Amino acid sequence: MTAEPQDLASTPGHHPPMESVGIFSYAGFMNRNETFPVMGREAKVLFLDADFQVIRPGDFVRCAVTGKPIPLRDLRYWSVERQEAYVSPEAALLRHLQVMQEQQDK
């Protein structure tokens, strides 16, 4: 007796083996904490108080402290005064402390 092949894509809880989105390939079971590799163009962004405006289209901005690319969809931390993006709250704090130290040294 042989088992009938099953359509796994229609089986509840089964994720497709691989999908292709643009230039990225990824497993269909990624969660919100996993990120795609950043590829493409660097965006030019105007940072506002509670939002930002894309001036030149792109996929990412760079952290002013670490230089790491930050996908626009993950951008959460920036300085309106300095017009800089930060990859994390720790990077933002580090930059704030650097600026304070520079002001005290003057």
Backbone as JSON Lines, residues from 0, in Angstrom:
{"i":0,"aa":"M","n":[0.83,-1.16,0.0],"ca":[0.0,0.0,0.0],"c":[0.89,1.24,0.0]}
{"i":1,"aa":"T","n":[0.64,2.16,-0.92],"ca":[1.43,3.38,-0.99],"c":[0.56,4.56,-0.57]}
{"i":2,"aa":"A","n":[1.19,5.48,0.08],"ca":[0.47,6.67,0.54],"c":[0.33,7.65,-0.61]}
{"i":3,"aa":"E","n":[-0.82,8.31,-0.63],"ca":[-1.06,9.33,-1.65],"c":[-0.23,10.57,-1.31]}
{"i":4,"aa":"P","n":[0.39,11.2,-2.31],"ca":[1.1,12.45,-2.01],"c":[0.09,13.51,-1.55]}
{"i":5,"aa":"Q","n":[0.52,14.31,-0.63],"ca":[-0.35,15.3,-0.03],"c":[0.1,16.7,-0.44]}
{"i":6,"aa":"D","n":[-0.82,17.6,-0.63],"ca":[-0.49,18.98,-0.92],"c":[-0.17,19.66,0.41]}
{"i":7,"aa":"L","n":[1.14,19.77,0.74],"ca":[1.54,20.29,2.04],"c":[1.2,21.76,2.2]}
{"i":8,"aa":"A","n":[1.14,22.5,1.1],"ca":[0.84,23.93,1.21],"c":[-0.55,24.17,1.79]}
{"i":9,"aa":"S","n":[-1.45,23.23,1.59],"ca":[-2.8,23.41,2.12],"c":[-2.96,22.79,3.51]}
{"i":10,"aa":"T","n":[-1.91,22.16,4.04],"ca":[-1.96,21.57,5.36],"c":[-1.83,22.67,6.41]}
{"i":11,"aa":"P","n":[-2.75,22.75,7.38],"ca":[-2.65,23.79,8.41],"c":[-1.32,23.71,9.15]}
{"i":12,"aa":"G","n":[-0.71,24.85,9.38],"ca":[0.55,24.9,10.11],"c":[1.77,24.67,9.25]}
{"i":13,"aa":"H","n":[1.58,24.3,7.98],"ca":[2.73,24.09,7.11],"c":[3.07,25.38,6.39]}
{"i":14,"aa":"H","n":[4.33,25.71,6.35],"ca":[4.8,26.9,5.68],"c":[5.44,26.51,4.36]}
{"i":15,"aa":"P","n":[5.31,27.33,3.35],"ca":[5.95,27.01,2.08],"c":[7.46,26.95,2.27]}
{"i":16,"aa":"P","n":[8.16,26.1,1.51],"ca":[9.59,25.91,1.71],"c":[10.41,27.17,1.47]}
{"i":17,"aa":"M","n":[10.21,27.85,0.37],"ca":[10.91,29.09,0.08],"c":[10.04,29.93,-0.82]}
{"i":18,"aa":"E","n":[10.1,31.23,-0.63],"ca":[9.39,32.16,-1.5],"c":[10.39,33.19,-1.98]}
{"i":19,"aa":"S","n":[10.09,33.8,-3.07],"ca":[10.96,34.82,-3.58],"c":[10.21,36.14,-3.61]}
{"i":20,"aa":"V","n":[10.82,37.16,-3.04],"ca":[10.23,38.49,-3.04],"c":[11.3,39.43,-3.57]}
{"i":21,"aa":"G","n":[11.08,39.96,-4.75],"ca":[12.08,40.85,-5.34],"c":[13.41,40.15,-5.45]}
{"i":22,"aa":"I","n":[14.44,40.73,-4.85],"ca":[15.77,40.13,-4.9],"c":[16.05,39.27,-3.67]}
{"i":23,"aa":"F","n":[15.08,39.17,-2.77],"ca":[15.27,38.4,-1.55],"c":[14.59,37.04,-1.67]}
{"i":24,"aa":"S","n":[15.21,36.04,-1.13],"ca":[14.56,34.75,-0.97],"c":[14.51,34.49,0.53]}
{"i":25,"aa":"Y","n":[13.39,33.98,0.99],"ca":[13.27,33.75,2.42],"c":[12.32,32.61,2.68]}
{"i":26,"aa":"A","n":[12.48,32.02,3.85],"ca":[11.55,30.97,4.27],"c":[10.25,31.65,4.67]}
{"i":27,"aa":"G","n":[9.13,31.02,4.37],"ca":[7.84,31.62,4.63],"c":[7.48,31.73,6.09]}
{"i":28,"aa":"F","n":[8.36,31.3,6.99],"ca":[8.01,31.29,8.4],"c":[8.81,32.33,9.2]}
{"i":29,"aa":"M","n":[9.25,33.39,8.56],"ca":[9.97,34.43,9.29],"c":[9.02,35.16,10.23]}
{"i":30,"aa":"N","n":[9.53,35.56,11.36],"ca":[8.69,36.33,12.27],"c":[9.09,37.8,12.21]}
{"i":31,"aa":"R","n":[8.4,38.64,12.95],"ca":[8.63,40.07,12.84],"c":[9.98,40.51,13.39]}
{"i":32,"aa":"N","n":[10.65,39.67,14.17],"ca":[11.95,40.03,14.71],"c":[13.09,39.7,13.76]}
{"i":33,"aa":"E","n":[12.82,38.91,12.75],"ca":[13.83,38.59,11.77],"c":[13.76,39.63,10.66]}
{"i":34,"aa":"T","n":[14.91,40.03,10.18],"ca":[14.93,41.06,9.14],"c":[15.62,40.53,7.9]}
{"i":35,"aa":"F","n":[15.27,41.13,6.79],"ca":[15.92,40.81,5.54],"c":[17.25,41.53,5.48]}
{"i":36,"aa":"P","n":[18.18,40.99,4.7],"ca":[19.41,41.76,4.51],"c":[19.05,43.06,3.78]}
{"i":37,"aa":"V","n":[19.72,44.12,4.15],"ca":[19.43,45.41,3.52],"c":[20.2,45.48,2.21]}
{"i":38,"aa":"M","n":[19.47,45.71,1.16],"ca":[20.08,45.87,-0.14],"c":[19.33,46.98,-0.86]}
{"i":39,"aa":"G","n":[19.98,47.62,-1.76],"ca":[19.33,48.67,-2.52],"c":[19.97,50.0,-2.27]}
{"i":40,"aa":"R","n":[19.16,51.04,-2.41],"ca":[19.66,52.41,-2.31],"c":[19.45,53.0,-0.93]}
{"i":41,"aa":"E","n":[20.37,53.88,-0.57],"ca":[20.22,54.62,0.67],"c":[19.23,55.77,0.44]}
{"i":42,"aa":"A","n":[18.29,55.9,1.34],"ca":[17.26,56.94,1.23],"c":[17.76,58.25,1.85]}
{"i":43,"aa":"K","n":[17.2,59.34,1.41],"ca":[17.42,60.66,2.03],"c":[16.13,60.97,2.77]}
{"i":44,"aa":"V","n":[16.23,61.24,4.08],"ca":[15.05,61.38,4.92],"c":[15.09,62.7,5.69]}
{"i":45,"aa":"L","n":[13.95,63.34,5.82],"ca":[13.78,64.51,6.67],"c":[13.11,64.02,7.95]}
{"i":46,"aa":"F","n":[13.8,64.15,9.08],"ca":[13.27,63.67,10.35],"c":[12.42,64.75,11.0]}
{"i":47,"aa":"L","n":[11.19,64.4,11.33],"ca":[10.25,65.31,11.97],"c":[10.01,64.85,13.4]}
{"i":48,"aa":"D","n":[9.18,65.58,14.15],"ca":[8.97,65.26,15.57],"c":[8.43,63.85,15.81]}
{"i":49,"aa":"A","n":[7.42,63.43,15.1],"ca":[6.84,62.11,15.36],"c":[6.8,61.26,14.09]}
{"i":50,"aa":"D","n":[7.48,61.71,13.08],"ca":[7.43,61.02,11.79],"c":[8.66,61.41,10.99]}
{"i":51,"aa":"F","n":[8.79,60.83,9.82],"ca":[9.85,61.25,8.92],"c":[9.29,61.28,7.51]}
{"i":52,"aa":"Q","n":[9.93,62.08,6.67],"ca":[9.49,62.24,5.29],"c":[10.63,61.81,4.39]}
{"i":53,"aa":"V","n":[10.32,60.94,3.44],"ca":[11.33,60.47,2.5],"c":[11.51,61.53,1.42]}
{"i":54,"aa":"I","n":[12.72,62.07,1.33],"ca":[13.06,63.09,0.35],"c":[13.55,62.44,-0.95]}
{"i":55,"aa":"R","n":[14.42,61.46,-0.8],"ca":[14.9,60.68,-1.94],"c":[14.59,59.22,-1.67]}
{"i":56,"aa":"P","n":[13.81,58.57,-2.52],"ca":[13.43,57.17,-2.28],"c":[14.64,56.26,-2.11]}
{"i":57,"aa":"G","n":[14.47,55.3,-1.26],"ca":[15.51,54.31,-1.0],"c":[14.97,53.26,-0.06]}
{"i":58,"aa":"D","n":[15.83,52.32,0.3],"ca":[15.43,51.2,1.14],"c":[15.86,51.34,2.59]}
{"i":59,"aa":"F","n":[16.89,52.17,2.84],"ca":[17.45,52.24,4.19],"c":[18.12,53.59,4.42]}
{"i":60,"aa":"V","n":[18.42,53.86,5.7],"ca":[19.27,54.97,6.11],"c":[20.38,54.37,6.97]}
{"i":61,"aa":"R","n":[21.42,55.14,7.22],"ca":[22.53,54.63,8.04],"c":[22.5,55.24,9.44]}
{"i":62,"aa":"C","n":[22.85,54.4,10.39],"ca":[22.94,54.85,11.77],"c":[24.13,55.82,11.88]}
{"i":63,"aa":"A","n":[23.91,56.97,12.5],"ca":[24.96,57.98,12.66],"c":[26.06,57.53,13.61]}
{"i":64,"aa":"V","n":[25.78,56.55,14.46],"ca":[26.76,56.09,15.44],"c":[27.52,54.87,14.94]}
{"i":65,"aa":"T","n":[26.78,53.86,14.47],"ca":[27.41,52.59,14.1],"c":[27.69,52.46,12.6]}
{"i":66,"aa":"G","n":[26.98,53.24,11.79],"ca":[27.13,53.11,10.33],"c":[26.33,51.96,9.75]}
{"i":67,"aa":"K","n":[25.61,51.24,10.62],"ca":[24.81,50.11,10.14],"c":[23.6,50.6,9.35]}
{"i":68,"aa":"P","n":[23.23,49.88,8.3],"ca":[22.02,50.26,7.56],"c":[20.77,49.93,8.38]}
{"i":69,"aa":"I","n":[19.77,50.81,8.3],"ca":[18.5,50.62,8.99],"c":[17.4,50.64,7.94]}
{"i":70,"aa":"P","n":[16.73,49.51,7.71],"ca":[15.62,49.53,6.74],"c":[14.57,50.56,7.19]}
{"i":71,"aa":"L","n":[14.01,51.28,6.25],"ca":[13.03,52.32,6.59],"c":[11.88,51.78,7.41]}
{"i":72,"aa":"R","n":[11.46,50.54,7.14],"ca":[10.34,49.97,7.89],"c":[10.71,49.7,9.35]}
{"i":73,"aa":"D","n":[12.01,49.66,9.66],"ca":[12.48,49.42,11.03],"c":[12.97,50.68,11.73]}
{"i":74,"aa":"L","n":[12.92,51.82,11.05],"ca":[13.44,53.06,11.61],"c":[12.54,53.54,12.76]}
{"i":75,"aa":"R","n":[13.11,53.63,13.96],"ca":[12.34,54.04,15.14],"c":[12.99,55.18,15.91]}
{"i":76,"aa":"Y","n":[14.3,55.37,15.74],"ca":[15.03,56.31,16.58],"c":[15.79,57.3,15.7]}
{"i":77,"aa":"W","n":[15.58,58.6,15.98],"ca":[16.3,59.64,15.24],"c":[16.31,60.93,16.05]}
{"i":78,"aa":"S","n":[17.15,61.86,15.6],"ca":[17.22,63.19,16.19],"c":[16.74,64.2,15.17]}
{"i":79,"aa":"V","n":[15.72,64.96,15.54],"ca":[15.22,66.02,14.67],"c":[16.26,67.13,14.6]}
{"i":80,"aa":"E","n":[16.84,67.48,15.75],"ca":[17.82,68.56,15.82],"c":[19.05,68.27,14.95]}
{"i":81,"aa":"R","n":[19.57,67.06,15.04],"ca":[20.78,66.7,14.29],"c":[20.49,66.05,12.94]}
{"i":82,"aa":"Q","n":[19.21,65.69,12.69],"ca":[18.82,65.01,11.46],"c":[19.66,63.76,11.24]}
{"i":83,"aa":"E","n":[19.7,62.92,12.3],"ca":[20.45,61.66,12.28],"c":[19.54,60.51,12.67]}
{"i":84,"aa":"A","n":[19.81,59.35,12.08],"ca":[19.09,58.12,12.42],"c":[19.96,57.27,13.34]}
{"i":85,"aa":"Y","n":[19.29,56.47,14.17],"ca":[20.0,55.58,15.09],"c":[19.4,54.18,15.03]}
{"i":86,"aa":"V","n":[20.25,53.19,15.11],"ca":[19.81,51.8,14.99],"c":[19.1,51.3,16.25]}
{"i":87,"aa":"S","n":[19.38,51.93,17.4],"ca":[18.8,51.48,18.67],"c":[18.73,52.65,19.65]}
{"i":88,"aa":"P","n":[17.99,52.48,20.74],"ca":[17.97,53.54,21.76],"c":[19.36,53.73,22.4]}
{"i":89,"aa":"E","n":[20.12,52.65,22.48],"ca":[21.47,52.76,23.05],"c":[22.36,53.63,22.16]}
{"i":90,"aa":"A","n":[22.24,53.47,20.84],"ca":[23.02,54.28,19.91],"c":[22.6,55.75,20.01]}
{"i":91,"aa":"A","n":[21.3,56.0,20.15],"ca":[20.81,57.37,20.29],"c":[21.35,58.01,21.57]}
{"i":92,"aa":"L","n":[21.35,57.25,22.67],"ca":[21.88,57.77,23.94],"c":[23.37,58.05,23.83]}
{"i":93,"aa":"L","n":[24.11,57.14,23.22],"ca":[25.55,57.33,23.05],"c":[25.83,58.61,22.27]}
{"i":94,"aa":"R","n":[25.1,58.84,21.19],"ca":[25.29,60.06,20.39],"c":[24.92,61.29,21.22]}
{"i":95,"aa":"H","n":[23.84,61.23,21.98],"ca":[23.43,62.35,22.83],"c":[24.54,62.68,23.84]}
{"i":96,"aa":"L","n":[25.12,61.67,24.46],"ca":[26.2,61.89,25.42],"c":[27.44,62.47,24.74]}
{"i":97,"aa":"Q","n":[27.74,62.02,23.53],"ca":[28.87,62.57,22.78],"c":[28.67,64.06,22.51]}
{"i":98,"aa":"V","n":[27.48,64.43,22.07],"ca":[27.18,65.83,21.77],"c":[27.26,66.67,23.03]}
{"i":99,"aa":"M","n":[26.73,66.16,24.14],"ca":[26.81,66.89,25.41],"c":[28.26,67.1,25.81]}
{"i":100,"aa":"Q","n":[29.1,66.09,25.67],"ca":[30.52,66.19,26.01],"c":[31.22,67.22,25.12]}
{"i":101,"aa":"E","n":[30.9,67.22,23.83],"ca":[31.48,68.19,22.9],"c":[31.09,69.61,23.3]}
{"i":102,"aa":"Q","n":[29.87,69.81,23.74],"ca":[29.39,71.15,24.14],"c":[30.09,71.61,25.42]}
{"i":103,"aa":"Q","n":[30.35,70.67,26.34],"ca":[31.03,71.02,27.59],"c":[32.5,71.36,27.33]}
{"i":104,"aa":"D","n":[33.09,70.73,26.32],"ca":[34.5,70.96,26.02],"c":[34.75,72.31,25.35]}
{"i":105,"aa":"K","n":[33.71,72.93,24.86],"ca":[33.88,74.24,24.17],"c":[34.08,75.36,25.14]}
